[in-house]
Amino acid sequence: MIGWNDSYALGVPHIDAQHKQLFGIIGDLHQAMLKGQSKLVVGEILAKLIDYTRKHFSAEETMLRSKNYSDLSRHQVIHREFTAKVESMHKEHQAGSALLTVDLMDFLQKWLAGHVLGTDVNYVREFLLDQLNARAS
């Protein structure tokens, strides 16, 4: 189980706090699955993950827009694709046609870790480079 640690910190406090929360929700989902908790409990945690993910993505995209991030449109596409995939899994779970498996947990954990350390790190690098260029001017 991948959980939050300081290696995921981007140095943007409100975004780091939101990422920490996302890792926590995925951890809650993992624990519910390990305990064999009911379909209802697992479904509620998945719904919470979807809701919080939407809020986080909106806040992050607002920040990126305010800083004129050069790769915002691609970043938004990545966010929409992830949200659609998790929403689809939630619908399948609600319909009883899909069981939450180790594969789902693996996907969620790896996606979040990869997104933070890959895609999100890119905007931090761009912002830092912009700051250095502004100072040099």
MDAnalysis code that builds the backbone (N, CA, C; Angstrom):
import MDAnalysis as mda
import numpy as np

u = mda.Universe.empty(411, n_residues=137, atom_resindex=np.repeat(np.arange(137), 3), trajectory=True)
u.add_TopologyAttr("name", ["N", "CA", "C"] * 137)
u.add_TopologyAttr("resid", np.arange(1, 138))
u.add_TopologyAttr("resname", ["MET", "ILE", "GLY", "TRP", "ASN", "ASP", "SER", "TYR", "ALA", "LEU", "GLY", "VAL", "PRO", "HIS", "ILE", "ASP", "ALA", "GLN", "HIS", "LYS", "GLN", "LEU", "PHE", "GLY", "ILE", "ILE", "GLY", "ASP", "LEU", "HIS", "GLN", "ALA", "MET", "LEU", "LYS", "GLY", "GLN", "SER", "LYS", "LEU", "VAL", "VAL", "GLY", "GLU", "ILE", "LEU", "ALA", "LYS", "LEU", "ILE", "ASP", "TYR", "THR", "ARG", "LYS", "HIS", "PHE", "SER", "ALA", "GLU", "GLU", "THR", "MET", "LEU", "ARG", "SER", "LYS", "ASN", "TYR", "SER", "ASP", "LEU", "SER", "ARG", "HIS", "GLN", "VAL", "ILE", "HIS", "ARG", "GLU", "PHE", "THR", "ALA", "LYS", "VAL", "GLU", "SER", "MET", "HIS", "LYS", "GLU", "HIS", "GLN", "ALA", "GLY", "SER", "ALA", "LEU", "LEU", "THR", "VAL", "ASP", "LEU", "MET", "ASP", "PHE", "LEU", "GLN", "LYS", "TRP", "LEU", "ALA", "GLY", "HIS", "VAL", "LEU", "GLY", "THR", "ASP", "VAL", "ASN", "TYR", "VAL", "ARG", "GLU", "PHE", "LEU", "LEU", "ASP", "GLN", "LEU", "ASN", "ALA", "ARG", "ALA", "SER"])
u.atoms.positions = np.array([
    [0.843, -1.184, 0.000],
    [0.000, 0.000, 0.000],
    [0.883, 1.242, 0.000],
    [0.698, 2.070, -1.009],
    [1.412, 3.339, -1.089],
    [0.644, 4.361, -0.271],
    [1.338, 5.054, 0.598],
    [0.699, 6.098, 1.385],
    [1.478, 7.391, 1.249],
    [0.919, 8.460, 1.770],
    [1.577, 9.758, 1.717],
    [2.888, 9.716, 2.479],
    [3.898, 10.315, 1.897],
    [5.127, 10.611, 2.619],
    [5.668, 11.906, 2.025],
    [6.652, 12.475, 2.666],
    [7.137, 13.787, 2.268],
    [7.760, 13.825, 0.879],
    [8.090, 12.679, 0.316],
    [8.639, 12.687, -1.044],
    [7.597, 13.148, -2.061],
    [6.308, 13.124, -1.689],
    [5.244, 13.587, -2.578],
    [4.981, 15.086, -2.444],
    [5.610, 15.738, -1.486],
    [5.375, 17.163, -1.260],
    [5.918, 17.976, -2.431],
    [5.060, 18.855, -2.957],
    [5.440, 19.719, -4.067],
    [5.918, 21.087, -3.596],
    [5.661, 21.396, -2.327],
    [6.017, 22.710, -1.818],
    [4.925, 23.739, -2.037],
    [3.737, 23.282, -2.401],
    [2.564, 24.137, -2.536],
    [1.607, 23.659, -1.443],
    [1.616, 24.340, -0.283],
    [0.939, 23.794, 0.901],
    [-0.500, 23.326, 0.699],
    [-1.337, 24.117, 0.046],
    [-2.743, 23.697, -0.088],
    [-2.884, 22.508, -1.041],
    [-2.031, 22.414, -2.034],
    [-2.066, 21.261, -2.946],
    [-1.503, 20.028, -2.241],
    [-0.435, 20.196, -1.486],
    [0.117, 19.068, -0.718],
    [-0.917, 18.524, 0.262],
    [-1.652, 19.408, 0.923],
    [-2.688, 18.971, 1.871],
    [-3.781, 18.188, 1.147],
    [-4.146, 18.631, -0.047],
    [-5.170, 17.925, -0.816],
    [-4.655, 16.566, -1.289],
    [-3.410, 16.524, -1.719],
    [-2.833, 15.227, -2.128],
    [-2.790, 14.263, -0.944],
    [-2.426, 14.771, 0.200],
    [-2.388, 13.939, 1.407],
    [-3.780, 13.362, 1.690],
    [-4.800, 14.197, 1.528],
    [-6.183, 13.755, 1.726],
    [-6.554, 12.663, 0.716],
    [-6.149, 12.824, -0.527],
    [-6.437, 11.806, -1.541],
    [-5.769, 10.468, -1.208],
    [-4.515, 10.527, -0.777],
    [-3.849, 9.296, -0.339],
    [-4.620, 8.668, 0.825],
    [-5.119, 9.506, 1.724],
    [-5.885, 9.010, 2.863],
    [-7.168, 8.306, 2.453],
    [-7.887, 8.875, 1.504],
    [-9.140, 8.255, 1.040],
    [-8.843, 6.914, 0.368],
    [-7.791, 6.872, -0.427],
    [-7.421, 5.598, -1.048],
    [-7.025, 4.592, 0.031],
    [-6.354, 5.040, 1.064],
    [-6.026, 4.167, 2.196],
    [-7.278, 3.653, 2.888],
    [-8.280, 4.523, 3.057],
    [-9.557, 4.108, 3.658],
    [-10.237, 3.041, 2.807],
    [-10.191, 3.234, 1.495],
    [-10.786, 2.260, 0.582],
    [-10.062, 0.923, 0.709],
    [-8.764, 0.971, 0.764],
    [-7.956, -0.246, 0.914],
    [-8.323, -0.978, 2.210],
    [-8.426, -0.235, 3.300],
    [-8.772, -0.843, 4.592],
    [-10.175, -1.464, 4.555],
    [-11.121, -0.772, 3.933],
    [-12.487, -1.303, 3.841],
    [-12.501, -2.607, 3.048],
    [-11.721, -2.640, 1.993],
    [-11.660, -3.861, 1.189],
    [-11.005, -4.999, 1.977],
    [-9.921, -4.685, 2.698],
    [-9.246, -5.715, 3.484],
    [-10.151, -6.295, 4.558],
    [-10.982, -5.442, 5.136],
    [-11.892, -5.876, 6.206],
    [-13.153, -6.529, 5.651],
    [-13.283, -6.562, 4.332],
    [-14.467, -7.165, 3.728],
    [-15.731, -6.401, 4.058],
    [-15.594, -5.089, 4.192],
    [-16.764, -4.292, 4.539],
    [-17.777, -4.323, 3.409],
    [-18.977, -3.991, 3.751],
    [-20.099, -4.134, 2.830],
    [-19.930, -3.302, 1.565],
    [-20.688, -3.689, 0.576],
    [-20.725, -2.978, -0.702],
    [-21.057, -1.511, -0.463],
    [-21.944, -1.244, 0.472],
    [-22.363, 0.126, 0.770],
    [-21.192, 0.959, 1.266],
    [-20.428, 0.434, 2.201],
    [-19.289, 1.170, 2.766],
    [-18.250, 1.443, 1.687],
    [-17.918, 0.420, 0.920],
    [-16.936, 0.590, -0.146],
    [-17.447, 1.591, -1.175],
    [-18.732, 1.501, -1.519],
    [-19.330, 2.443, -2.462],
    [-19.289, 3.873, -1.961],
    [-19.534, 4.056, -0.655],
    [-19.481, 5.401, -0.072],
    [-18.066, 5.979, -0.137],
    [-17.073, 5.139, 0.106],
    [-15.685, 5.616, 0.049],
    [-15.308, 5.964, -1.391],
    [-15.745, 5.152, -2.347],
    [-15.491, 5.468, -3.756],
    [-16.154, 6.792, -4.137],
    [-17.383, 7.004, -3.677],
    [-18.086, 8.262, -3.952],
    [-17.333, 9.438, -3.331],
    [-16.816, 9.258, -2.129],
    [-16.024, 10.301, -1.471],
    [-14.763, 10.595, -2.276],
    [-14.112, 9.545, -2.795],
    [-12.920, 9.720, -3.614],
    [-13.248, 10.535, -4.862],
    [-14.347, 10.223, -5.514],
    [-14.748, 10.956, -6.716],
    [-15.019, 12.421, -6.380],
    [-15.767, 12.658, -5.324],
    [-16.110, 14.027, -4.935],
    [-14.861, 14.833, -4.592],
    [-13.990, 14.243, -3.784],
    [-12.799, 14.984, -3.374],
    [-11.850, 15.186, -4.551],
    [-11.763, 14.199, -5.437],
    [-10.915, 14.326, -6.621],
    [-11.384, 15.489, -7.484],
    [-12.681, 15.595, -7.688],
    [-13.218, 16.713, -8.478],
    [-12.843, 18.049, -7.840],
    [-13.012, 18.153, -6.529],
    [-12.679, 19.404, -5.831],
    [-11.195, 19.717, -5.958],
    [-10.365, 18.707, -5.762],
    [-8.921, 18.912, -5.859],
    [-8.527, 19.340, -7.270],
    [-9.027, 18.615, -8.274],
    [-8.668, 18.948, -9.647],
    [-9.111, 20.369, -9.991],
    [-10.283, 20.758, -9.549],
    [-10.766, 22.114, -9.804],
    [-9.847, 23.153, -9.161],
    [-9.470, 22.930, -7.918],
    [-8.578, 23.867, -7.215],
    [-7.210, 23.922, -7.894],
    [-6.701, 22.778, -8.266],
    [-5.391, 22.735, -8.907],
    [-5.431, 23.442, -10.263],
    [-6.468, 23.183, -11.041],
    [-6.581, 23.807, -12.354],
    [-6.777, 25.316, -12.241],
    [-7.504, 25.769, -11.242],
    [-7.665, 27.201, -11.007],
    [-6.310, 27.838, -10.720],
    [-5.515, 27.186, -9.885],
    [-4.184, 27.688, -9.574],
    [-3.320, 27.722, -10.838],
    [-3.364, 26.652, -11.617],
    [-2.552, 26.579, -12.831],
    [-2.961, 27.656, -13.839],
    [-4.266, 27.886, -13.936],
    [-4.771, 28.917, -14.841],
    [-4.281, 30.297, -14.395],
    [-4.304, 30.542, -13.095],
    [-3.887, 31.849, -12.572],
    [-2.404, 32.109, -12.810],
    [-1.634, 31.045, -12.958],
    [-0.195, 31.181, -13.185],
    [0.177, 30.974, -14.651],
    [-0.862, 30.891, -15.505],
    [-0.645, 30.713, -16.953],
    [0.229, 29.502, -17.269],
    [-0.064, 28.390, -16.612],
    [0.703, 27.166, -16.836],
    [0.620, 26.760, -18.305],
    [1.753, 26.510, -18.914],
    [1.825, 26.251, -20.352],
    [1.181, 24.932, -20.784],
    [1.073, 23.971, -19.893],
    [0.547, 22.647, -20.247],
    [-0.802, 22.375, -19.574],
    [-1.543, 23.440, -19.303],
    [-2.812, 23.296, -18.587],
    [-3.795, 22.395, -19.328],
    [-3.936, 22.564, -20.626],
    [-4.951, 21.779, -21.342],
    [-4.662, 20.279, -21.250],
    [-3.411, 19.874, -21.364],
    [-3.074, 18.445, -21.230],
    [-3.326, 17.969, -19.809],
    [-2.997, 18.816, -18.851],
    [-3.217, 18.482, -17.444],
    [-4.711, 18.261, -17.188],
    [-5.544, 19.111, -17.762],
    [-6.993, 18.965, -17.599],
    [-7.495, 17.665, -18.216],
    [-6.964, 17.297, -19.372],
    [-7.360, 16.039, -20.019],
    [-7.015, 14.854, -19.118],
    [-5.830, 14.869, -18.543],
    [-5.416, 13.793, -17.631],
    [-6.370, 13.715, -16.444],
    [-6.741, 14.851, -15.892],
    [-7.692, 14.878, -14.772],
    [-9.049, 14.309, -15.194],
    [-9.546, 14.727, -16.344],
    [-10.856, 14.242, -16.803],
    [-10.838, 12.735, -17.048],
    [-9.751, 12.234, -17.628],
    [-9.663, 10.792, -17.892],
    [-9.667, 9.985, -16.599],
    [-8.918, 10.457, -15.603],
    [-8.898, 9.750, -14.322],
    [-10.280, 9.773, -13.678],
    [-10.903, 10.951, -13.646],
    [-12.231, 11.078, -13.030],
    [-13.229, 10.153, -13.721],
    [-13.214, 10.131, -15.045],
    [-14.134, 9.267, -15.791],
    [-13.902, 7.797, -15.461],
    [-12.646, 7.404, -15.340],
    [-12.341, 5.998, -15.032],
    [-12.850, 5.627, -13.636],
    [-12.621, 6.484, -12.650],
    [-13.069, 6.176, -11.290],
    [-14.600, 6.204, -11.217],
    [-15.231, 7.142, -11.924],
    [-16.699, 7.177, -11.964],
    [-17.256, 5.899, -12.589],
    [-16.610, 5.425, -13.641],
    [-17.040, 4.190, -14.295],
    [-16.913, 2.998, -13.345],
    [-15.798, 2.925, -12.626],
    [-15.615, 1.832, -11.663],
    [-16.674, 1.896, -10.567],
    [-17.011, 3.115, -10.130],
    [-18.018, 3.287, -9.093],
    [-19.381, 2.813, -9.591],
    [-19.740, 3.169, -10.814],
    [-21.022, 2.732, -11.384],
    [-21.081, 1.216, -11.503],
    [-19.981, 0.628, -11.959],
    [-19.935, -0.832, -12.063],
    [-20.067, -1.479, -10.686],
    [-19.421, -0.886, -9.705],
    [-19.515, -1.401, -8.342],
    [-20.949, -1.311, -7.838],
    [-21.600, -0.174, -8.069],
    [-22.985, 0.013, -7.624],
    [-23.926, -0.984, -8.295],
    [-23.648, -1.277, -9.552],
    [-24.493, -2.213, -10.296],
    [-24.203, -3.663, -9.930],
    [-23.155, -3.874, -9.164],
    [-22.815, -5.231, -8.746],
    [-22.096, -6.031, -9.822],
    [-21.726, -5.376, -10.916],
    [-21.106, -6.116, -12.011],
    [-19.587, -6.143, -11.950],
    [-19.029, -5.440, -10.985],
    [-17.565, -5.447, -10.879],
    [-17.167, -5.499, -9.414],
    [-16.238, -6.343, -9.118],
    [-15.702, -6.405, -7.765],
    [-14.474, -5.520, -7.681],
    [-14.330, -4.842, -6.558],
    [-13.106, -4.081, -6.358],
    [-12.011, -5.070, -6.040],
    [-10.940, -4.938, -6.763],
    [-9.869, -5.919, -6.649],
    [-8.559, -5.247, -6.306],
    [-7.565, -6.077, -6.133],
    [-6.212, -5.587, -5.918],
    [-5.786, -4.741, -7.117],
    [-6.256, -5.101, -8.307],
    [-5.915, -4.335, -9.508],
    [-6.422, -2.897, -9.411],
    [-7.619, -2.702, -8.885],
    [-8.163, -1.355, -8.721],
    [-7.312, -0.565, -7.740],
    [-6.991, -1.172, -6.613],
    [-6.174, -0.476, -5.619],
    [-4.806, -0.150, -6.201],
    [-4.242, -1.075, -6.934],
    [-2.949, -0.855, -7.560],
    [-3.037, 0.328, -8.532],
    [-4.099, 0.361, -9.340],
    [-4.296, 1.464, -10.279],
    [-4.387, 2.797, -9.543],
    [-5.236, 2.880, -8.519],
    [-5.444, 4.143, -7.803],
    [-4.152, 4.643, -7.159],
    [-3.468, 3.746, -6.484],
    [-2.241, 4.141, -5.787],
    [-1.154, 4.565, -6.765],
    [-0.946, 3.768, -7.800],
    [0.104, 4.087, -8.770],
    [-0.239, 5.341, -9.558],
    [-1.525, 5.505, -9.894],
    [-1.902, 6.694, -10.651],
    [-1.629, 7.944, -9.824],
    [-2.075, 7.956, -8.585],
    [-1.897, 9.155, -7.758],
    [-0.417, 9.448, -7.537],
    [0.339, 8.437, -7.166],
    [1.776, 8.646, -6.941],
    [2.456, 9.117, -8.222],
    [2.139, 8.483, -9.336],
    [2.735, 8.865, -10.610],
    [2.322, 10.255, -11.055],
    [1.075, 10.599, -10.801],
    [0.576, 11.917, -11.193],
    [1.267, 13.015, -10.383],
    [1.370, 12.815, -9.093],
    [2.010, 13.820, -8.236],
    [3.487, 13.957, -8.598],
    [4.180, 12.829, -8.701],
    [5.627, 12.866, -8.935],
    [5.996, 13.084, -10.402],
    [5.033, 12.958, -11.289],
    [5.298, 13.154, -12.710],
    [4.641, 14.413, -13.224],
    [3.354, 14.331, -13.462],
    [2.611, 15.438, -14.066],
    [2.639, 16.697, -13.210],
    [2.376, 16.572, -11.918],
    [2.325, 17.754, -11.062],
    [3.699, 18.377, -10.839],
    [4.722, 17.557, -10.775],
    [6.081, 18.090, -10.606],
    [6.434, 19.014, -11.769],
    [5.884, 18.734, -12.951],
    [6.175, 19.569, -14.115],
    [5.739, 21.017, -13.907],
    [4.565, 21.222, -13.303],
    [4.149, 22.614, -13.118],
    [4.976, 23.296, -12.031],
    [5.399, 22.547, -11.035],
    [6.254, 23.141, -10.006],
    [7.576, 23.579, -10.637],
    [8.137, 22.735, -11.479],
    [9.395, 23.082, -12.171],
    [9.223, 24.342, -13.017],
    [8.113, 24.414, -13.752],
    [7.875, 25.588, -14.595],
    [7.751, 26.847, -13.743],
    [7.030, 26.764, -12.638],
    [6.861, 27.934, -11.767],
    [8.207, 28.375, -11.194],
    [9.025, 27.402, -10.780],
    [10.333, 27.741, -10.227],
    [11.235, 28.366, -11.289],
    [11.183, 27.818, -12.497],
    [11.981, 28.374, -13.586],
    [11.543, 29.803, -13.903],
    [10.224, 30.017, -13.912],
    [9.706, 31.375, -14.131],
    [10.197, 32.343, -13.069],
    [10.206, 31.878, -11.804],
    [10.679, 32.728, -10.706],
    [12.164, 33.062, -10.879],
    [12.969, 32.061, -11.264],
    [14.389, 32.304, -11.463],
    [14.631, 33.260, -12.624],
    [13.868, 33.088, -13.701],
    [14.015, 33.990, -14.849],
    [13.599, 35.404, -14.508],
    [12.553, 35.536, -13.706],
    [12.099, 36.870, -13.287],
    [13.156, 37.561, -12.427],
    [13.797, 36.810, -11.573],
    [14.861, 37.383, -10.721],
    [16.076, 37.795, -11.532],
    [16.369, 37.013, -12.576],
    [17.536, 37.281, -13.406],
    [17.323, 38.501, -14.320],
    [16.068, 38.826, -14.563],
    [15.757, 39.949, -15.466],
    [16.024, 41.295, -14.859],
])
